[in-house]
Amino acid sequence: MATSAWIKDELQRYKIPFEEVQHSPAFTAQELAQQEHMMGHKVAKLVVVIADGHPHGLVLPASRKIMIHRVREALGGTYVRLASEDELRSFCSDCDVGSTPPIPHWPNVKLLMDETMRVPGDILFQAGTHVDGIKVKFDDWFNWIKPEVASFSVSVEALPSRADYRDDEGNEKFWF
């Protein structure tokens, strides 16, 4: 496979220097980080959530997990859930599910970046397939995308014990 044409077109249109990387199939951002020998905090993953019926793209490092209550607060929503695979296919039909890059590709959906994604140098992200990636300078990506920024994640190393994954009402606190 190859990087989706729309991704390269967007990068070239906005004059963002980039490097394409090919790798063995990687189905998570952390797998991508391992294959490309990059720290997980420099590999961006996109997670799509539905907040009060509206889709939102969340961008965070591969080495972190989403804290649902913080996403809810950042979006000002009352009900937040992960988008289903069918919803993901409808939002970005020209990408493999789970490999959509952190680049706006559907109307009226903004990206919200976790503040821990702000890193010096290069970042890496999936490029529409499970075998293609794109490497860009973080500052170039950030200045181009202009995502809203909030704090909504926790380090994988800081995760609580399995028993603490739910709040007092039984709702999940973290997404994996």
N, C-alpha and C positions, 0 to 999 in steps of 0.2 A: 504494500500500500504506500501511499505518499501523502504528505501534508495536504489537507483540503485546500483547493485553489482559493476559496474565499479568504482563508487566513493569510496566505501569502499576498493576495491582492490588497487586503486591508493594511498589512504591514508596509508594503511598498507604497501604497497610496499616501500613507502618513509619514513616509520616509523614515521608518523605524529600522535601523540595522538589526539583522537577525541571523541566526545560524540554525539550520535544520539539523536535527540529529535523528538517526534511526537506531532502534534498539529491539531486543527481543520483546515479545508481548508483555506489557505491564498494565495490570488492571487496577492498580491504585497508584496514587502519587508517591507513596513511600516506596513502592516497587520501582518506580521510575527513578527516584533519587538513588536507590541502591545500584541500579544498573548503570546509571550515568556517573556514579561516584561523586555525588553532590550531597551536601548536608540537606536534610529534610526541610530545614527552615528557609532554603533557597529554591524549593520546588513549590510552585503555586498550584493549588487545586481549586476547582470551581464546584461549589455545591449549590444546587438550585432548591429553594424552599418556596412554599406557598404560604403567604402571610395574609390572613383574612381574605382569601380568594385571589390574591395577586402574586405573580411570580417575582422572585428576587434572586439575583446571583450573589453568592457569598464567595469571596476569595480569601484563602488562608493558606499557611504553609502546610506541607505534607506532614510535618511533625506535630501538628496540633489537631484538636477535636473541637467541635462546635458545642458551646454551652447554650442550650435552647432558651433559657430564660434571658440570657444576654442578647440573643438575636431578637427575641420578642421586644425587649426594651429598645434596642437600636432601631428597629423598624416601626416602633409604636403600634405594634399589632397585639391582638388578643389571642389569636389562634395561629400557630406556626407549625408546619409539618414539612417533611421532605417531599419533593416532587416525585411522582411515580415515574417508572420507566416510560410509560405511554406518554406522560406529560413531557418528559425530557425529549422523546422522539419528536413530539410536535413542536417544541421550542427550537430544536436544532436538528432538523432531519438529515442534514448532511454530515453529521458527526456520529461516530460510534457512541452508544450510551456509556457515560463515564469517562469520555475523553474530550469533552468540549473545553476549549481553551477559555481563559478569563478575558475574553474579548466580547463586547456587546454584539449580539447577532440577531436579536429579536426585538421588535418594537416595544417601547415603553417599559423596558426592563433595565434598571440600573444595577450597577455592581456596588456591593458594599465590601470593603476590604478590611480584614482584621489588621489592627495596628502592628502586629508582630510580623506582617509580611514585608514591612519596610526594611529592606536590607541593602547594604552596599554591594555594588557589582552586579553580576548577572543573576537572573532567575531563569528557571526552566519550567515549561508546562507542556501538557499533552497538546497535540496539534490535530485533533479530530479523529485520530485512530489510536489504537493501543500499541502501535509500533513506531510512531512518529512524535517527535518533540520539537519545540522551538526554544531557543535560548536568546534572551534579549537583556539589555541593561535594565535593571529595575527602574531607574529614573526615567528612561525613555518610555517604558510601559506606563508608569504612573502619570507622567505628564501628558501622555496621549489619552489614556482612559479616563483620568480624573475621577476615580471612584470616591464615594463617600468612605470615611474611615471611622471605625468604631472598635471597641474591644469586646469580642464575643467568643474567644476560644481559650482553651487550656492546653498546656503542654501534655503530650502523651505520658511523659514521665511523672507528671503531677496528678494523674487520674486517681481518684479515690478507689477504695475497694469496691468490688462488684456490688455489694449490698447497698452502697451509697449512690447507685446510678439513678435512683428514683427519689422524688421528694415525698413529703408526708402524705400527699394525696395519691401517690402511686404514679405520677407523671414522670416520664424520662427527663433527666437533666442533661444528658450528653448524647451526641450522635456520633456514630463510628462509621 
